[in-house]
Each structure stands twice: as structure tokens, then as C-alpha cells.
């Protein structure tokens, strides 16, 4: 017979403690606006 | 354990910016109408490895129209991007490039350009003139009157209309039509054209035979017409003019 074991929830990234002053990297895209957004 | 795939290229990475620059130069170099476009945003980049030192790069770019006509010899970096209040025009471009041994080349490009919405302009600048259709009657009348006026006063080559680049109509506080149009020099002087303009042929397609004019016609409360043309190169030298002097700017 097959039994289903309970598994603890996966840790959520945003709950991982960040070092003080940690700045998440900018999203790869879209890039910065050179003139203005139309 | 296989090596992890390289991190995706960011849109602001130097490699992306270099590819975008090649793409924008290609787009401007292969366009024959309107104005030069400058990069505004690298919206997306996708790299497909073809093999060692061989990548395909797919770019999605947002460009903005500059004030430089496409035939202008002015380098792109010296071309001013039209401001928002000038009723800016945006270009959405998809470009496919290949990078072999570090050398980038454009394989294909597709662009759509569109003017900013009039509502957006009115929100920010209620009194600003808005872009008008290039076949608007008032626009056509203004271009025709302006070119006739210029040809009637110039002592140089008779100019012929190539295309209308841009037109704006303002109604308040002054009813005015502002137009920009490309012109080409012909094999007649303006004086000769008075006799038979139909016989005047455009000079061979050379950048120096092209020019660009701006004209403002005020219709109300008073009538006024101002036209200014700048030719990019030599003129048809009038017989009595020594060769050296015709290089002077005609504007």
C-alpha cells in the first residue's frame, strides 16, 4: 500500500533573513528609461 | 552535474546596450522616410546560443522620434528627441541580431511607430498644438504656399517637395499650422522654373541634394507665413556665382 507522508512547507524566500543593507538586484528587464515614458 | 546555464542578460547590461545601439543605427540607416529615432527603453532581450561564439539576440526596443530628418547628415547623438509636449512619436521595434566572434549584425527588424495619444498631451499641456494628418487640407495648403514662397525668393536651385514629415495645427490662442517637409534640389534655378517648372527634374539621389523646410502659417487673428529651408549640401551654382561661394548656408 502507498502512504503519503506529511512534508513541511517549503521555506518562502522572502522569509529568509536578509543581511542588513541587502539591495535586491534590479529586474533584468525592462531597462531604464533614457528619455521619458510615453 | 552539468554547469548551470548563464544568467539571463539584463536589459541594462553593457552587452545589451551595445546590441541596441547596433539595432538603432541599422533601423535609421534603412529608413528613407520621416525622422531619425533614438533609443528610449530596452524592453526585453533574449539570447539563443547557436554554438561557440555564436548567439542569436532578440531585442524589443522602445524608440523616440528625434528632430533630425532621416536624410540629415547630423549624427544621431546630436539629434534632440522630441519632447512630450511636442506630441512625441514612439517606435516599437523587434530586432533580431547575430553575434559571431563578438561582431554584431542585424538579421531582421520590424518597427511600428505611433504618436502619443492626444488625450495624454492635453492632460499635461491643454494649449499645445497636436499632430495633424499629413493629408489635412490646411497642412497641404501651408506646405504648398511655403514652398512657392521660398522658390519665389531664392536665387538658388528650384526646390521640389519630397514628403511632408510632420504637421501640427493649433487653434487657440492663435490659429496656426506648423509643418516640416523634405525637399529636393532640381536641375533648374528658381528663375528658370518660373518659365516652366514642369521641366525641372530632381537631381540624382545624393544627400547633398536634399534639404528640409519648416513653415509656420498663422491664419488668425492675422495672416502670416514664415518658411525656412536648410539644404544639406551643394546648390546648383548660378552661372555668375563663383564656385566657392555657393557652399554658403541658404537658411
Interface residues (C-beta under 8 A of the other chain):
Chain A: X26 X27 X28 X29 X30 X31 X32 X33 X34 X35 X36 X37 X38
Chain B: X8 X9 X10 X11 X12 X13 X16 X38 X39 X40 X41 X42 X43 X44 X45 X62 X64 X81 X84 X88 X90 X116 X120
